Amino acid sequence: MKILVTGAQGFIGKNLIAELKNRKYSEIYEFDKDTDFSLLNEYCAQAEFVFHLAGVNRPENPSEFMEGNFGFTSELLTLLKKHNNTCPIMISSSIQAELENPYGLSKRAGEDLLVKYSEETNSKVLIYRFPNVFGKWSRPNYNSAIATFCHKISRDEEIAVNDPNVIMKLVYIDDVVKELCNALLGKENVVGRFCEVQTVHTVTLGKIVELLYSFKLSRDNREVPYLSDAFTKKLYSTYLSFLPKDKFSYPLKMNVDQRGSFTEFIKTPDRGQVSVNISKPGITKGNHWHHTKNEKFLVVSGIGVIRFRTLDTNEIVEYNVSGDKLEVVDIPPGYTHNIENLGDADLITIMWANEAFDPNNPDTFFLEV
């Protein structure tokens, strides 16, 4: 299928084209403000579907709203008519089309133009009034508060929040792209006169800022956000996409002694903690038990043995472990246990515990196996 995408270098355009290529659509005509305008005539002659994403958001002069959002749409439709091309056309509008400001008026004028075009040509027209769209590749200090906040917070810059109680309606870029790909297949989500992205998040500005600062802090406290919440998951991915290129990595605190080291990697509010344990040759670590805390050990390098004993017996159970055979060993409550390095190199073990370590309630009692 031959697909024309206007606004190809914009936020939605970049994400849509990337996914279209993922889905093996090979004939994509990319048109943006820097594209030779003469190519648009050729594209309009051949296109079998048009994603009209081009538009003006923040011009220097308000009069440019109408020129960019109405004028270019008119030129696009004129070229399609010229070639008698009645392929489906989707237009990216905005919820501000309901307002009487210059931007809203220009968007509504573009919508009306498309409706009239559909009546004249019997072409299928899909109008999407998007709320605030957020996600990777969005542009800070432009028209997205989330993009601006992510950019600034990740760089230790101050942000301005006039009213944290402002309620925002948001759609995530992946949900937008999924809907547009469905529309390409004739499976658009129609609601009344318009088409809509099915998943819309309603969140206060204050909550968004709170989450973003918690993401920044998570590097220090090693906590992973509560990702079972769909909005938090999407916002966290967005925040990470704005990290400065020289700030992708961050150090962990290694607790080092003559036996090796123990380093907390990540913690979660409800899924426990992951740590990395390094034992020097001949070293035994552990010799303790837990009431409720349980763990999983995974040796990824070296050779060792994990031993268990219940408190009321002298019987010792042993599990040989090796980085050559990745195998998880459960550490049940009520068993005192240890791990010994039997090799000549470091024994490296990934350890998961069902709860983050609480120094006020460690649930750890030392007892030799």
LINKA-V210257 format. One record per residue. N is the residue number from 1. D_FIRST is the distance of its C-alpha to the first C-alpha in Angstrom with 1 decimal. Layout:
BEGIN
n={N N}
d_first={D_FIRST D_FIRST}
END
This chain:
BEGIN
n={1 2 3 4 5 6 7 8 9 10 11 12 13 14 15 16 17 18 19 20 21 22 23 24 25 26 27 28 29 30 31 32 33 34 35 36 37 38 39 40 41 42 43 44 45 46 47 48 49 50 51 52 53 54 55 56 57 58 59 60 61 62 63 64 65 66 67 68 69 70 71 72 73 74 75 76 77 78 79 80 81 82 83 84 85 86 87 88 89 90 91 92 93 94 95 96 97 98 99 100 101 102 103 104 105 106 107 108 109 110 111 112 113 114 115 116 117 118 119 120 121 122 123 124 125 126 127 128 129 130 131 132 133 134 135 136 137 138 139 140 141 142 143 144 145 146 147 148 149 150 151 152 153 154 155 156 157 158 159 160 161 162 163 164 165 166 167 168 169 170 171 172 173 174 175 176 177 178 179 180 181 182 183 184 185 186 187 188 189 190 191 192 193 194 195 196 197 198 199 200 201 202 203 204 205 206 207 208 209 210 211 212 213 214 215 216 217 218 219 220 221 222 223 224 225 226 227 228 229 230 231 232 233 234 235 236 237 238 239 240 241 242 243 244 245 246 247 248 249 250 251 252 253 254 255 256 257 258 259 260 261 262 263 264 265 266 267 268 269 270 271 272 273 274 275 276 277 278 279 280 281 282 283 284 285 286 287 288 289 290 291 292 293 294 295 296 297 298 299 300 301 302 303 304 305 306 307 308 309 310 311 312 313 314 315 316 317 318 319 320 321 322 323 324 325 326 327 328 329 330 331 332 333 334 335 336 337 338 339 340 341 342 343 344 345 346 347 348 349 350 351 352 353 354 355 356 357 358 359 360 361 362 363 364 365 366 367 368 369}
d_first={0.0 3.8 6.2 9.9 12.6 16.1 19.0 17.1 20.5 21.9 22.8 19.9 17.4 18.5 18.4 15.0 13.4 15.7 14.5 10.8 11.9 14.3 11.7 10.2 6.9 7.9 6.5 8.3 10.7 13.9 16.5 20.0 23.5 24.3 21.3 22.4 22.1 21.6 18.1 17.1 17.8 15.4 12.6 13.5 13.4 9.9 8.1 6.3 7.9 10.9 12.9 16.2 18.4 20.7 24.3 27.9 29.9 33.2 34.0 37.5 38.1 37.2 36.4 33.3 31.8 31.4 30.3 27.5 26.4 27.1 27.3 23.9 22.2 24.1 22.9 19.3 19.7 21.9 19.3 16.7 19.7 20.6 17.5 17.7 14.2 14.6 11.2 12.2 13.8 15.4 18.5 20.6 24.1 27.2 30.1 32.2 31.0 33.9 36.4 38.2 37.7 36.0 32.9 32.7 33.4 30.7 28.1 29.4 29.3 25.6 25.1 27.4 25.5 22.3 24.2 25.8 22.6 21.3 24.6 24.5 21.0 20.4 17.1 16.3 17.7 18.0 21.0 21.8 25.3 25.4 28.8 29.6 26.8 28.2 27.1 26.6 25.9 27.3 29.8 33.6 35.9 33.2 32.2 32.2 35.6 34.4 33.0 36.3 38.4 36.6 37.0 40.6 41.9 40.4 42.4 45.6 45.3 46.7 44.5 45.6 45.3 46.9 46.7 45.6 45.6 42.7 40.1 36.5 33.4 30.7 27.2 26.0 23.0 21.7 22.1 20.3 17.3 17.4 17.6 14.7 12.5 14.2 13.5 9.7 10.6 13.2 16.1 17.4 21.1 22.7 26.4 28.0 26.4 24.3 21.9 23.4 23.1 25.2 27.4 29.6 32.6 35.8 38.1 41.0 40.9 44.0 42.4 39.5 42.0 44.1 41.3 40.3 43.9 44.2 41.2 43.0 46.3 44.6 44.9 48.7 49.3 46.7 45.3 41.7 40.7 40.5 36.9 36.9 36.6 32.9 33.5 35.8 33.4 30.6 33.2 34.6 31.3 30.9 34.5 34.1 31.2 33.7 36.4 37.7 36.6 40.3 40.9 38.6 41.7 44.9 48.2 49.6 53.3 54.7 57.9 59.7 63.1 64.8 63.0 59.5 57.2 55.4 52.4 50.6 46.8 45.3 46.6 45.1 46.7 46.3 45.1 47.9 48.2 47.1 49.5 50.1 53.5 55.0 58.3 60.4 61.9 64.7 63.8 63.7 62.1 62.1 65.2 64.4 63.2 61.5 62.1 58.6 56.4 54.4 52.5 50.2 51.0 48.6 50.2 47.6 50.2 53.7 56.0 57.9 59.3 58.9 62.1 62.8 66.0 66.7 69.5 71.9 71.9 72.4 69.7 67.0 63.5 61.6 58.0 57.3 54.2 52.4 49.4 48.8 48.1 46.2 47.8 48.2 51.8 52.5 55.5 56.9 59.4 63.0 62.9 64.3 62.1 61.8 59.7 61.4 60.1 61.5 59.9 60.7 57.6 56.3 55.1 51.9 51.1 48.3 50.1 48.7 51.0 50.2 51.6 51.9 55.3 57.8 61.0 62.8 61.9 61.0 61.8 62.8 66.3 67.6 69.2 69.6 67.8}
END
